[in-house]
């Protein structure tokens, strides 16, 4: 079983967590690995006045077999992070050529997830790019297609190599 998590608030517009792009990437990943047991969970609170966006995400997610956990409490979020293998942080992936400030500035949820050994696949911008410095280059992506392909590459790794990345993730989060 291969479990992916994307933690973060549900809201649309600048600096959104790119839930719809994640669903698209997951659909591509499932097409690349049709008989494999892979899952994606989108987890976070709904920002004020963004319930309609969250429902749009939830509707699209249902069609693609993606689980959405809205308004999860901290304990639920931490349990889902513990159960995961990979964390996606892709704020800004759809904004080609946009202001770098529109990407994730730091990545607190990314680091919290890495603390549990989740291997990061991140947009090659802002804080996530800095956090993953020293990780293999393929873990920093610039498109939805690259997100799917990079995650597939993780899936295809040997157990030992993947375990090494999990340990590196945990260590980086502690730093």
C-alpha positions in Angstrom: 0.0 0.0 0.0 1.3 3.5 -1.0 -0.4 6.4 0.8 0.0 10.1 -0.2 -1.2 13.1 1.8 -1.6 16.7 0.9 -2.2 18.7 4.1 -3.4 22.3 4.1 -6.3 24.7 4.3 -9.0 24.6 1.6 -9.3 27.9 -0.2 -9.1 29.1 -3.8 -6.9 31.8 -5.3 -3.4 32.9 -4.7 -1.3 30.6 -2.5 -4.0 27.9 -2.6 -2.8 24.3 -1.9 -3.7 23.2 -5.4 -6.1 20.5 -4.4 -7.6 20.3 -8.0 -4.1 19.9 -9.5 -3.3 17.1 -6.9 -6.5 15.3 -8.0 -5.4 15.5 -11.6 -1.9 14.2 -10.8 -3.4 11.4 -8.8 -5.6 10.4 -11.7 -2.5 10.3 -13.9 -0.6 8.3 -11.3 -3.4 5.7 -11.1 -3.3 5.4 -14.9 0.5 4.8 -14.7 0.0 2.2 -11.8 -3.4 0.8 -12.6 -3.3 -2.3 -10.4 -1.5 -0.8 -7.4 -3.0 0.1 -4.0 -2.3 3.8 -3.9 -4.3 6.5 -2.1 -4.4 10.3 -1.8 -5.9 12.1 1.1 -6.5 15.9 1.0 -6.7 17.1 4.6 -7.3 20.5 6.2 -9.7 23.1 7.5 -11.9 25.1 5.2 -11.0 28.7 5.2 -13.7 31.3 5.9 -16.0 31.8 2.9 -14.4 29.0 0.9 -16.9 26.2 1.6 -18.0 26.2 -2.0 -14.5 25.6 -3.2 -14.1 22.8 -0.7 -17.3 21.2 -2.0 -16.0 21.5 -5.6 -12.8 19.7 -4.5 -14.8 17.1 -2.7 -17.0 16.4 -5.7 -14.0 16.1 -8.1 -12.1 14.0 -5.6 -15.0 11.5 -5.3 -14.9 10.9 -9.0 -11.2 10.1 -8.9 -11.1 8.0 -5.7 -9.4 10.7 -3.6 -10.4 11.0 0.1 -11.1 14.5 1.4 -11.0 15.2 5.1 -12.5 18.6 5.9 -12.0 20.5 9.1 -9.8 17.7 10.6 -8.7 18.3 14.2 -5.0 18.2 15.0 -5.1 14.6 16.3 -6.8 13.4 13.1 -4.3 15.2 11.0 -1.3 13.8 12.9 -2.7 10.3 12.7 -3.2 10.6 8.9 0.4 11.9 8.6 1.7 8.9 10.6 -0.2 6.6 8.2 1.2 8.2 5.1 4.3 7.5 3.0 4.6 10.5 0.8 3.6 14.2 1.3 2.8 16.5 -1.6 3.4 20.3 -1.2 2.5 21.9 -4.5 1.3 25.4 -3.9 2.1 27.4 -7.0 2.3 24.4 -9.4 -0.4 25.9 -11.7 1.0 29.4 -11.8 3.6 29.2 -14.6 5.7 32.3 -14.6 3.7 33.9 -11.7 5.2 35.8 -8.8 7.4 33.5 -6.7 5.6 34.9 -3.6 2.5 33.1 -4.8 4.2 29.8 -3.9 4.4 28.3 -0.4 6.6 30.6 1.6 7.7 28.1 4.2 5.9 24.8 4.6 5.0 24.1 8.2 2.5 21.3 7.2 5.2 19.8 4.9 7.7 19.7 7.8 5.2 18.3 10.2 4.5 15.5 7.7 8.2 14.9 7.1 8.6 14.5 10.8 6.8 11.2 10.4 9.1 10.1 7.6 6.9 11.1 4.7 8.9 11.6 1.6 8.3 15.0 0.1 7.4 15.6 -3.5 7.2 19.4 -3.8 6.8 22.3 -6.2 10.2 23.6 -7.2 9.6 27.1 -5.6 9.7 28.9 -2.3 10.1 27.1 1.0 9.5 23.6 -0.2 12.4 23.8 -2.6 14.7 25.0 0.2 13.4 22.3 2.6 14.2 19.6 0.0 17.7 20.8 -0.8 19.9 17.8 -0.8 17.1 15.4 -1.8 17.0 13.8 -5.3 16.2 16.4 -7.9 13.2 14.4 -9.2 11.3 15.2 -5.9 11.1 18.9 -6.9 8.5 19.3 -9.7 7.2 22.0 -12.0 4.0 20.5 -13.4 1.2 18.1 -12.6 2.6 15.5 -15.0 6.0 15.7 -13.2 4.2 15.2 -9.9 2.6 12.0 -11.1 5.9 10.7 -12.7 8.0 11.6 -9.6 5.6 9.9 -7.3 5.7 6.8 -9.6 9.5 6.9 -9.4 9.2 6.7 -5.6 6.7 3.8 -5.9 9.2 1.9 -8.1 12.2 2.4 -5.8 13.7 -0.5 -3.8 12.4 -0.8 -0.3 15.9 0.2 1.0 16.2 3.3 -1.1 12.7 4.4 -0.1 13.5 3.8 3.5 16.6 5.9 3.2 14.5 8.8 1.9 12.0 8.3 4.8 14.9 8.6 7.3 16.3 11.6 5.4 12.8 13.3 5.6 12.6 12.7 9.3 16.1 14.1 9.9 15.4 17.2 7.8 12.2 17.9 9.7 14.2 17.7 13.0 16.7 20.2 11.6 
